Amino acid sequence: MEFLRPADWGEALAAKAAHPTAVPIAGGTDVMVEINFDHRRPGYLLDLNRIAELREWEVGEDAVRLGASVPYARIMEGLRRELPGLALASHTVASPQIRNRGSVGGNLGTASPAGDSHPALLAAGAEVEVESVRGSRLIPIDAFYTGVKRNALAPDELIRAVHVTKADGPQQYSKVGTRNAMVIAVCAFGLALHPDGRTVRTGIGSAAPTPVRAKAAEEFLNAALEEGGFWDNGRTLTPSVAKRFAELCAGAANPIDDVRGTASYRKHAVGIMARRALGWTWESYRRGTSRGTEGVA
């Protein structure tokens, strides 16, 4: 195994072009586990730790450009307001040591369906900025996951950043594990309300071959909110709407039985998390609406 250590982004792209099978490593929280257990033995490791720009972020008018190596701990500390769903997801990642090393870019590169950041990225609406010596492109998050631990990267491409839409409404994230910490998700669920566009987005993790959205549930809820005038009147959602939304979210899951949980349990848990997340986010939206209209004649 050869170790490549580029000094800047240009050198990293050149190294990846020369050695397309090289495995990028920054935090190493996934890669080193696979190597230590002899599940992977790459010919080349491409160390990205000297590239400072990958550990930086920029807050724009509509989105946050998050460097691929920004650790979860910094997302929790610095981006709770802009990316609340992703900050909540970051809080559930493993241990403090892992949260100081692991990153969203690493999660995307591994593309495990159990990756903690995926549901939040799907719910928020994100794009993955990738680059090679041939140029750069943005991949919508919905098109990024192509199979179990497979993504849309070309062999010579590296993840440079993730563009995540800034929250314009409440967001939530839930995760079920076999214990409270240091655990791979049995299943996970993300939900984001987007009042500016009067839409809702979801994300489901560890309950299908890839992270997925519950699109039928989103369409149902979008229609129910619009038809009932809920966005404007801020009324409490009816139990029938919450129940049907949860059923459709559970129906979007396509899980397997494994050592962490059965398929039937995962589908049931996704439905429970969806119903609770909807209740929490909608109640938060209602409170925000009430504050915004106080004193208005």
Disulfide bonds with the S-S distance in Angstrom:
none
